[in-house]
Amino acid sequence: MIVVRAAKIVMVAAIALFATIVVFGNVTDYGTNFAFVQHVLSMDTIFERSTIRYRAIESPALHRVAYALIIAAEALTAVLCWIGTFALARRLRADASTFNRAKAFAVAGLTLGFLLWQVGFMTVGGEWFGMWQSKSWDGVPSAFRFVMVITAVLIFLVLPDHDLGGDHDREYRSD
């Protein structure tokens, strides 16, 4: 059904737009967002009696490297999702096999986004650096929202598409 294909395309585009705006914000409001990375890596706002403080990274140079890697991963997520959006849109009316093969860039972008926010923010930031212990710099709830939305789009996207106008489309017709 073409409307399902179109829904997949616009949902990938929505994630591409989100990642693009995140990158834009991180670049144009560098100081504010860099402060987040500094506090998480320095572990200076976690529970006072926390015994995991030995994990802290206090080097400003390493903070900048970590932030640059985050921005690069966000940018690559955006680029892959945009490429995926256009690849899918160009094949909107193609046969099922061609449309399904065109999902590769979108799948790669969504997977990278999942890894960034789940592994990078929730696992490394949240658990290793104890970000969840900070009242001011806890990004785990936001990362979780991003991960859930990206996961939902990824699951929907990878559902196999069928040829248009075939028996499968008749199941969805209201006539």
Buried (B, 14 or more C-beta within 10 A) or exposed (E): BEEBBEEBBEBBBBBBBBBBEBBEEBEEEEEEBBEBBBBBBBBBBBBEEEEBBEEBBEEEEEBEEBBEEBBEBBBBBBBBBBBBBBBBBEBBEBEBEEBBEBBEBBBBBBBBBBBBBBEBBBBBBBEEBBBBBBEEBBBBEEBBEBBEBBBEBBEEBBEEBBBBEEEEBEEEEEE
